[in-house]
Amino acid sequence: MEFQHDFKGHLYEQYIKMLHLNELYMEHEIDMFRQQAREHQIDMLSNNITSVHVIDCIGDYEPINHTGIVKKMDLSKASITNICSKLLETDFIRKSQLNNNRKEIYFSLTDKGRRVYHLHKKLHQEKEEGFYQFIESYSEAELQTIGKFMSDLLARAEKLYGREVRENDDLKD
């Protein structure tokens, strides 16, 4: 019984440490992206990596409307509106209308936005390859257990924080 409690306590400590490291990772990710953007002579937009992810979403699905971005990214309407306004102002995206639907506004990337899109894809591909190398040492059974744990952890985080974040964003509407 004592071992069980100690082991669970150890897991909790690791979980908290992982959350703290995730904060550092997010800061590092935007810094690394900004550095890469400078090296590729791309004017960066903001300190918020979410703006880069909106560019990525638009690049993947262009032309895409506001509602499409909200659904794909699972963010609030207000967040997407604010980010898209800034991206339009800074010439990373453009608005257009389709011939058969003059009411709906669609977004697509400018050349400047496309450069950010391609750089982001390249960096994500490198991270993905590194992740696959990292998990290669685990057995299929271990990966199944890790997969279940991650699914449960994500569901718990979404239940606790995901809805709350979107509701707080929607209050800003």
Protein Blocks (a to p, Z undefined) as FASTA:
>chain_A
ZZmmmmmmmmmmmmmmmmmmmmmmmmmmmmmmmmmmmmnopacfbfcfklmmmmmmmmmm
pccdfklmmmmnopafklmmmmmmmmmmnopaccdddfklmkbccddddfklmmmmmmmm
mmmmmmmmmmmmmmmmpcfklmmmmmmmmmmmmmmmmmmmmmmmmmmmmmmZZ
